[in-house]
Amino acid sequence: MAQPATGPAEGPCKSSPTAADTVIHPVDEKLPPARLVPAALQHIAAMYAGVVTPPLIIGQAVGLDTAGMTRLIAASLLIAGLATILQTIGLGPFAGNRLPFVNAASSAGIAPMLAIAETSAPGHQLPAIYGAVLVAGVFCLAVGPFFGRLLRFFPPLVTGVVITLIGVTLMPVPVAWAQGGDATADDFGAMKYLALAAFTLVVILLVQRFGRGFLKQVALLVGMFVGTLAAIPFGLADFSALKSAPLAALPTPFAFGAPEFQPAAILSLCIVMLVLMTESSAGMLALGEICERRTDGRTITRGLRTDGIATLLGPVFGGFPTSAFAQNVGVVSLTRVRSRYVVAAAGGALLILGAFPVLGAVVSLVPMPVLGGAGIVLFGSIAVSGIRTLSEAGLDDSSNIILVAVALGAGIIPLAAPTFYAGFPAWAQTVLGSGISAGALVAVVLNLFFHHLGTHSRNAVALKSS
């Protein structure tokens, strides 16, 4: 008589994991093209205006012609694509946070770079800017692995002040655009320019109010497109530059001159880089929560290392300081599409856009008043982001109120009185002449004074914001 089995079953009846049993985290999910392409387009639509804003503003400030503007925009798109792909796909244990994280040129560096341009001789403006950006990239690579220990010196009080000042100090830029862009022109501020800017702004507001889904997310682009079409019958749009723009070309290394290294300019952008690193770290933490994937110190280090690499490569091809794009974190939160491959596909599309300068030329041909109407929304939203950050920073504490008040005041001085620092040394003018740098310095120093120097117990409530 056969003996009953006494042990576990063997052979083909033994359970084993199969491909169907493997659970893929939403971050690592590879979507079919029918879902991936529209989701990637949403990310591009949300970030495109922000990517081309720094080259548009800096190019106008240093007096580049249409060909130069086209190269600058193409370089910005190319670096954004490379940085985004590196961030989402990763490079072993060295770089890339492997989250649906978009990297591109940040608007935070615009005001300090404008200050550098104003204090540099004609022909040396972009080289001085790129020298400072290059050192800022090296600084990010060096400090990144230890940045977690410095985060307590950049609580929401400090970052909120800086983000608010970014929006406030940049507001004169779209106002000048709305008046025609060229302050030396006889018709600067003419009613035709103001009417076109107002029309663009109204279109954006209407799309934002009545649009749904994807259309609402691309309200800025819709406004600029409709505004440009409206400018054509009045002769305010010039498309002749499309004929001279090359169809396809890669950016030339150091096309705008070899980098020049000015100590004051370097200090200014290194301060901005600290702020950008704080923003990136906060974005990674927020995205980790949204995606339900824990963001640890190693993830943040790899992410910041990507910022540093992109910022270091930027000056070679014509790019600017690179950081996280908060609007794309909002896209992930809104759509709940958490696949990093969607964002990687968006990065690939940015690479293609950067490799075809004619596409950049299309953007550079948007009339200045149209950009002015859209810029009021864009830069105003940056200030709102800073105010939202400050609202979470414990402003019921009197020390925090004083800190924010003094830091904002210091940051607004260059805006309210542009010649206030005219008697200071050149290096001080570069650092203090930027409201962002001045406000950040004051905010950091006062945060140390109120919350870190012998105040372990007295300001326990305030320290919660750190």
Phi, psi and omega per residue, in radians:
M1 nan 2.362 -3.061
A2 -1.199 2.469 3.107
Q3 -1.423 2.437 3.100
P4 -1.182 2.597 3.115
A5 -1.198 2.398 -3.105
T6 -1.989 -0.187 -3.107
G7 -1.983 -3.120 3.113
P8 -1.165 2.651 -3.127
A9 -1.122 2.524 3.133
E10 -2.054 3.125 3.028
G11 1.322 -2.639 -3.011
P12 -1.171 -0.307 -3.138
C13 -1.367 -0.166 -3.119
K14 -1.245 2.265 -3.119
S15 -1.255 2.492 3.114
S16 -2.571 2.579 -3.132
P17 -1.146 2.461 3.090
T18 -2.080 3.029 3.128
A19 -1.062 -0.585 -3.129
A20 -1.200 -0.465 -3.113
D21 -1.413 -0.264 -3.091
T22 -1.326 2.160 -3.132
V23 -1.595 2.154 3.134
I24 -1.699 2.194 3.113
H25 -1.129 2.495 -3.139
P26 -0.936 -0.526 3.130
V27 -1.157 -0.586 -3.085
D28 -1.698 0.117 -3.101
E29 -1.282 2.346 3.091
K30 -1.776 1.876 -3.054
L31 -1.376 2.674 3.028
P32 -1.175 2.716 -3.094
P33 -0.932 -0.620 -3.092
A34 -1.093 -0.486 3.091
R35 -1.714 -0.587 -3.058
L36 -1.186 -0.787 -3.048
V37 -1.118 -0.874 3.110
P38 -1.065 -0.672 3.136
A39 -1.136 -0.685 3.099
A40 -1.155 -0.682 3.124
L41 -1.101 -0.594 3.090
Q42 -1.084 -0.720 3.123
H43 -1.145 -0.727 3.127
I44 -1.120 -0.738 3.134
A45 -1.095 -0.665 -3.105
A46 -1.225 -0.496 -3.004
M47 -1.887 -0.290 -2.926
Y48 -1.032 -0.797 -3.129
A49 -1.065 -0.672 3.126
G50 -1.194 -0.582 -3.129
V51 -1.200 -0.704 -3.067
V52 -1.519 -0.156 -3.122
T53 -1.115 -0.885 -3.138
P54 -0.993 -0.848 3.125
P55 -1.128 -0.580 3.115
L56 -1.115 -0.809 -3.085
I57 -1.221 -0.849 -3.096
I58 -1.161 -0.720 3.122
G59 -1.061 -0.754 3.091
Q60 -1.106 -0.715 -3.065
A61 -1.144 -0.621 -3.095
V62 -1.648 0.059 3.027
G63 1.358 0.565 3.113
L64 -1.234 2.573 3.039
D65 -1.405 -3.104 -3.083
T66 -1.076 -0.680 3.128
A67 -1.116 -0.733 3.108
G68 -1.138 -0.713 3.095
M69 -1.082 -0.710 3.130
T70 -1.072 -0.779 3.118
R71 -1.104 -0.690 -3.107
L72 -1.154 -0.751 3.120
I73 -1.152 -0.748 3.131
A74 -1.067 -0.717 3.126
A75 -1.131 -0.705 3.136
S76 -1.100 -0.729 3.109
L77 -1.163 -0.710 -3.120
L78 -1.116 -0.826 -3.138
I79 -1.125 -0.676 3.110
A80 -1.073 -0.739 3.116
G81 -1.111 -0.810 3.123
L82 -1.061 -0.799 -3.101
A83 -1.128 -0.710 -3.114
T84 -1.179 -0.728 3.106
I85 -1.133 -0.772 3.120
L86 -1.092 -0.665 -3.119
Q87 -1.187 -0.732 -3.046
T88 -1.455 -0.674 -3.112
I89 -1.508 -0.683 3.104
G90 1.549 2.844 3.077
L91 -2.285 1.428 -3.104
G92 0.966 -2.508 3.114
P93 -1.482 0.080 -3.011
F94 -1.535 -0.840 -3.017
A95 -2.494 2.742 3.099
G96 1.677 2.090 3.139
N97 -1.458 -0.144 3.088
R98 1.005 0.733 3.038
L99 -2.153 2.860 3.077
P100 -1.273 1.245 -2.920
F101 -2.062 2.161 -3.109
V102 -1.712 2.296 3.081
N103 -2.053 2.420 3.092
A104 -2.890 3.060 -3.139
A105 -1.049 2.248 -3.060
S106 -1.606 2.529 3.077
S107 -1.252 -0.238 -3.110
A108 -1.116 -0.456 -3.109
G109 -1.544 -0.056 -3.029
I110 -1.129 -0.905 -3.069
A111 -1.062 -0.822 3.073
P112 -1.069 -0.640 3.131
M113 -1.211 -0.594 3.041
L114 -1.119 -0.674 3.097
A115 -1.124 -0.687 3.098
I116 -1.105 -0.749 -3.137
A117 -1.093 -0.675 -3.113
E118 -1.192 -0.525 -3.093
T119 -1.696 0.084 3.135
S120 -1.882 2.642 -3.141
A121 -1.224 2.625 3.073
P122 -0.928 2.354 -3.093
G123 1.579 -0.271 3.131
H124 -1.971 0.096 -3.052
Q125 -1.196 -0.980 3.132
L126 -1.137 -0.723 3.063
P127 -1.006 -0.689 3.107
A128 -1.166 -0.700 3.106
I129 -1.118 -0.798 -3.085
Y130 -1.210 -0.560 3.043
G131 -1.088 -0.730 3.121
A132 -1.199 -0.680 3.118
V133 -1.124 -0.734 -3.139
L134 -1.044 -0.804 3.126
V135 -1.160 -0.635 3.095
A136 -1.077 -0.630 3.076
G137 -1.136 -0.758 3.079
V138 -1.090 -0.719 3.114
F139 -1.037 -0.751 3.125
C140 -1.112 -0.743 3.116
L141 -1.105 -0.630 -3.096
A142 -1.319 -0.693 -3.036
V143 -1.533 -0.445 -3.058
G144 -0.812 -0.878 -3.109
P145 -1.089 -0.360 -3.103
F146 -1.909 0.102 -2.970
F147 -1.176 -0.479 3.118
G148 -0.970 -0.571 3.139
R149 -1.317 -0.345 -3.119
L150 -1.628 -0.162 -3.058
L151 -1.047 -0.509 -3.111
R152 -1.178 -0.314 3.074
F153 -1.520 -0.047 3.123
F154 -2.243 1.073 3.115
P155 -1.252 3.084 3.101
P156 -0.959 -0.483 3.078
L157 -1.014 -0.799 -3.093
V158 -1.318 -0.891 -3.102
T159 -1.132 -0.609 3.100
G160 -1.104 -0.733 3.090
V161 -1.070 -0.808 -3.076
V162 -1.136 -0.796 -3.117
I163 -1.122 -0.704 3.094
T164 -1.064 -0.766 -3.131
L165 -1.167 -0.538 3.083
I166 -1.021 -0.868 3.139
G167 -1.151 -0.741 -3.081
V168 -1.192 -0.810 -3.063
T169 -1.259 -0.367 3.112
L170 -1.517 -0.193 -3.061
M171 -1.044 -0.579 3.079
P172 -1.057 -0.409 -3.116
V173 -1.139 -0.969 3.121
P174 -1.156 -0.470 3.086
V175 -1.123 -0.739 3.088
A176 -1.162 -0.677 3.090
W177 -1.055 -0.752 -3.107
A178 -1.085 -0.421 3.138
Q179 -1.587 0.042 3.100
G180 2.138 -0.333 3.059
G181 1.638 -0.627 -3.092
D182 -1.838 1.804 -3.075
A183 -1.189 -0.284 -3.130
T184 -1.565 -0.146 -3.104
A185 -1.282 2.622 3.142
D186 -1.155 -0.552 -3.097
D187 -1.720 0.326 3.102
F188 -1.043 2.224 -3.121
G189 1.473 0.186 3.136
A190 -1.107 2.659 -3.076
M191 -1.070 -0.547 3.140
K192 -1.088 -0.648 3.109
Y193 -1.221 -0.795 -3.121
L194 -1.112 -0.669 3.133
A195 -1.138 -0.703 3.136
L196 -1.161 -0.714 3.098
A197 -1.102 -0.755 3.132
A198 -1.130 -0.689 3.119
F199 -1.081 -0.775 3.116
T200 -1.058 -0.776 3.137
L201 -1.083 -0.730 3.127
V202 -1.108 -0.710 3.117
V203 -1.063 -0.781 3.132
I204 -1.056 -0.762 -3.133
L205 -1.133 -0.704 3.134
L206 -1.145 -0.752 3.114
V207 -1.128 -0.708 3.128
Q208 -1.138 -0.598 -3.096
R209 -1.379 -0.774 -3.003
F210 -1.879 -0.211 3.132
G211 -1.239 2.811 3.137
R212 -2.323 2.560 3.026
G213 1.005 -2.222 -3.056
F214 -1.069 -0.689 -3.126
L215 -1.045 -0.682 3.139
K216 -1.173 -0.611 -3.113
Q217 -1.230 -0.456 -3.098
V218 -1.843 0.527 -3.096
A219 -1.015 -0.694 3.131
L220 -1.076 -0.808 -3.129
L221 -1.149 -0.699 3.109
V222 -1.079 -0.762 3.135
G223 -1.072 -0.756 3.134
M224 -1.179 -0.647 3.134
F225 -1.157 -0.840 -3.137
V226 -1.152 -0.702 3.115
G227 -1.086 -0.682 3.114
T228 -1.162 -0.722 3.087
L229 -1.074 -0.694 -3.136
A230 -1.183 -0.452 -3.112
A231 -1.339 -0.397 -3.041
I232 -1.065 -0.867 -3.108
P233 -1.076 -0.397 -3.111
F234 -1.684 0.121 3.098
G235 1.234 0.428 -3.108
L236 -1.735 0.043 3.108
A237 -2.135 2.235 -3.098
D238 -2.050 2.010 -3.085
F239 -1.844 0.216 -3.090
S240 -1.154 -0.465 -3.102
A241 -1.162 -0.352 3.115
L242 -1.090 -0.495 -3.120
K243 -1.218 -0.548 -3.087
S244 -1.646 -0.238 -3.108
A245 -1.283 2.293 3.110
P246 -1.162 2.518 -3.129
L247 -1.162 -0.793 -3.123
A248 -2.499 2.333 3.119
A249 -2.973 2.451 3.066
L250 -1.525 2.534 3.127
P251 -1.009 2.459 3.124
T252 -1.506 2.299 3.122
P253 -1.034 2.328 3.091
F254 0.914 0.747 3.139
A255 -1.153 -0.383 -3.112
F256 -1.799 0.245 3.107
G257 1.914 2.744 3.121
A258 -1.198 2.527 -3.130
P259 -1.058 2.522 3.039
E260 -2.064 2.467 -2.993
F261 -1.951 1.897 3.102
Q262 -1.940 2.143 -3.047
P263 -0.936 -0.773 -3.101
A264 -1.153 -0.709 3.123
A265 -1.122 -0.708 3.128
I266 -1.114 -0.784 3.129
L267 -1.057 -0.747 -3.126
S268 -1.042 -0.819 -3.089
L269 -1.349 -0.440 3.042
C270 -1.176 -0.639 3.058
I271 -1.104 -0.788 3.102
V272 -1.064 -0.664 -3.140
M273 -1.092 -0.649 3.070
L274 -1.065 -0.723 3.110
V275 -1.134 -0.756 3.131
L276 -1.109 -0.669 3.101
M277 -1.135 -0.639 3.072
T278 -1.126 -0.766 3.115
E279 -1.082 -0.762 -3.140
S280 -1.096 -0.765 3.138
S281 -1.079 -0.774 3.116
A282 -1.106 -0.700 3.114
G283 -1.105 -0.708 3.118
M284 -1.151 -0.705 3.100
L285 -1.117 -0.768 3.131
A286 -1.126 -0.735 -3.124
L287 -1.177 -0.619 3.073
G288 -1.056 -0.688 3.098
E289 -1.183 -0.770 -3.118
I290 -1.098 -0.720 -3.081
C291 -1.524 -0.070 -3.121
E292 1.012 0.720 3.045
R293 -2.284 2.070 -3.019
R294 -1.049 2.294 3.096
T295 -1.759 1.867 -3.113
D296 -1.749 -3.093 -3.105
G297 -1.068 -0.649 -3.140
R298 -1.178 -0.648 3.104
T299 -1.111 -0.779 3.133
I300 -1.119 -0.706 3.130
T301 -1.081 -0.784 3.118
R302 -1.118 -0.660 3.123
G303 -1.161 -0.769 3.127
L304 -1.183 -0.564 3.088
R305 -1.115 -0.631 3.066
T306 -1.123 -0.737 3.062
D307 -0.981 -0.790 -3.116
G308 -1.122 -0.742 3.133
I309 -1.087 -0.801 -3.125
A310 -1.142 -0.692 3.125
T311 -1.191 -0.606 3.108
L312 -1.212 -0.676 3.136
L313 -1.340 -0.445 -3.073
G314 -0.889 -0.920 -3.101
P315 -1.081 -0.426 -3.137
V316 -1.132 -0.697 -3.062
F317 -1.864 -0.182 -3.139
G318 1.967 0.426 3.138
G319 -1.716 -3.140 -3.070
F320 -2.263 3.110 -3.118
P321 -0.931 2.341 -3.028
T322 -1.923 2.458 -3.139
S323 -2.710 -3.020 3.138
A324 -1.261 2.667 3.036
F325 -1.886 1.857 -3.041
A326 -1.094 -0.554 -3.102
Q327 -1.091 -0.505 3.126
N328 -1.356 -0.481 2.975
V329 -1.082 -0.682 3.087
G330 -1.118 -0.639 3.113
V331 -1.100 -0.768 3.116
V332 -1.073 -0.777 -3.133
S333 -1.121 -0.673 -3.078
L334 -1.294 -0.796 -3.046
T335 -1.517 -0.364 -3.075
R336 1.108 0.309 3.005
V337 -1.562 1.842 -2.954
R338 -1.820 0.091 -3.100
S339 -1.185 2.221 3.101
R340 -1.242 -0.348 3.134
Y341 -1.273 -0.431 3.028
V342 -1.110 -0.804 -3.141
V343 -1.221 -0.607 3.071
A344 -1.082 -0.687 3.087
A345 -1.121 -0.665 3.069
A346 -1.099 -0.680 3.070
G347 -1.087 -0.685 3.086
G348 -1.111 -0.671 3.098
A349 -1.141 -0.650 3.094
L350 -1.135 -0.648 3.067
L351 -1.045 -0.768 3.138
I352 -1.108 -0.758 3.124
L353 -1.071 -0.674 3.134
G354 -1.232 -0.473 -3.119
A355 -1.435 -0.165 3.130
F356 -2.081 1.521 -3.077
P357 -0.966 -0.412 3.141
V358 -1.075 -0.537 3.096
L359 -1.223 -0.663 3.054
G360 -1.152 -0.583 3.115
A361 -1.129 -0.600 3.105
V362 -1.044 -0.753 -3.136
V363 -1.168 -0.717 -3.092
S364 -1.199 -0.244 -3.124
L365 -1.558 -0.051 3.066
V366 -1.099 2.204 -3.088
P367 -0.995 2.580 -3.128
M368 -0.983 -0.774 3.127
P369 -1.072 -0.598 3.094
V370 -1.132 -0.783 3.071
L371 -1.073 -0.606 3.123
G372 -1.107 -0.797 3.112
G373 -1.076 -0.723 3.117
A374 -1.262 -0.607 -3.100
G375 -1.146 -0.558 3.094
I376 -1.057 -0.712 3.101
V377 -1.212 -0.799 -3.057
L378 -1.091 -0.913 -3.083
F379 -1.311 -0.535 3.050
G380 -1.114 -0.633 3.127
S381 -1.183 -0.511 3.072
I382 -1.147 -0.778 3.105
A383 -1.082 -0.670 3.109
V384 -1.100 -0.673 3.091
S385 -1.059 -0.707 3.095
G386 -1.147 -0.705 3.112
I387 -1.117 -0.684 3.106
R388 -1.103 -0.698 3.096
T389 -1.119 -0.741 3.130
L390 -1.127 -0.551 -3.131
S391 -1.142 -0.319 3.124
E392 -1.792 0.222 -2.994
A393 -1.828 0.296 3.074
G394 1.279 0.884 -3.115
L395 -1.374 0.093 3.004
D396 -1.381 -0.136 3.094
D397 -1.620 2.275 -3.049
S398 -1.096 -0.609 3.123
S399 -1.105 -0.702 3.126
N400 -1.162 -0.663 3.116
I401 -1.085 -0.786 3.122
I402 -1.094 -0.754 -3.135
L403 -1.013 -0.883 -3.111
V404 -1.125 -0.710 -3.104
A405 -1.092 -0.821 -3.101
V406 -1.211 -0.729 -3.124
A407 -1.135 -0.746 3.094
L408 -1.129 -0.695 3.104
G409 -1.060 -0.770 3.120
A410 -1.107 -0.620 -3.134
G411 -1.301 -0.453 -3.100
I412 -1.536 -0.284 -3.138
I413 -0.929 -0.881 -3.130
P414 -1.077 -0.458 3.137
L415 -1.374 -0.727 -3.103
A416 -1.354 -0.590 -3.114
A417 -2.384 1.470 -3.056
P418 -1.013 -0.426 -3.116
T419 -1.700 0.179 -3.052
F420 -0.993 -0.683 -3.068
Y421 -1.759 0.342 -3.068
A422 -1.068 -0.525 -3.128
G423 -1.521 -0.025 -3.120
F424 -1.441 2.814 3.036
P425 -1.038 2.777 -3.063
A426 -1.024 -0.711 -3.112
W427 -1.138 -0.651 3.133
A428 -1.220 -0.614 3.103
Q429 -1.112 -0.664 -3.135
T430 -1.160 -0.748 -3.096
V431 -1.317 -0.883 -3.068
L432 -1.428 -0.378 -3.139
G433 -1.218 -0.267 3.033
S434 -1.668 2.102 3.137
G435 -1.051 -0.557 -3.135
I436 -1.186 -0.847 -3.139
S437 -1.116 -0.785 -3.122
A438 -1.106 -0.809 3.128
G439 -1.113 -0.681 3.128
A440 -1.142 -0.766 3.123
L441 -1.045 -0.827 -3.134
V442 -1.116 -0.727 -3.132
A443 -1.112 -0.745 3.134
V444 -1.141 -0.796 -3.120
V445 -1.106 -0.784 -3.140
L446 -1.204 -0.569 3.070
N447 -1.119 -0.703 3.056
L448 -1.107 -0.768 -3.087
F449 -1.130 -0.791 -3.060
F450 -1.446 -0.605 -2.916
H451 -2.088 -0.031 -3.087
H452 -2.280 -0.341 -3.080
L453 -1.718 1.617 3.073
G454 1.148 0.525 -3.129
T455 -2.215 0.740 -3.024
H456 -1.124 -0.625 -3.085
S457 -1.853 -0.579 -3.032
R458 -1.116 -0.614 -3.089
N459 -1.977 0.727 -3.095
A460 -1.062 -0.645 -3.141
V461 -1.144 -0.752 -3.118
A462 -1.141 -0.593 -3.094
L463 -1.178 -0.311 3.115
K464 -1.059 -0.486 3.134
S465 -1.300 -0.203 3.103
S466 -1.496 nan nan
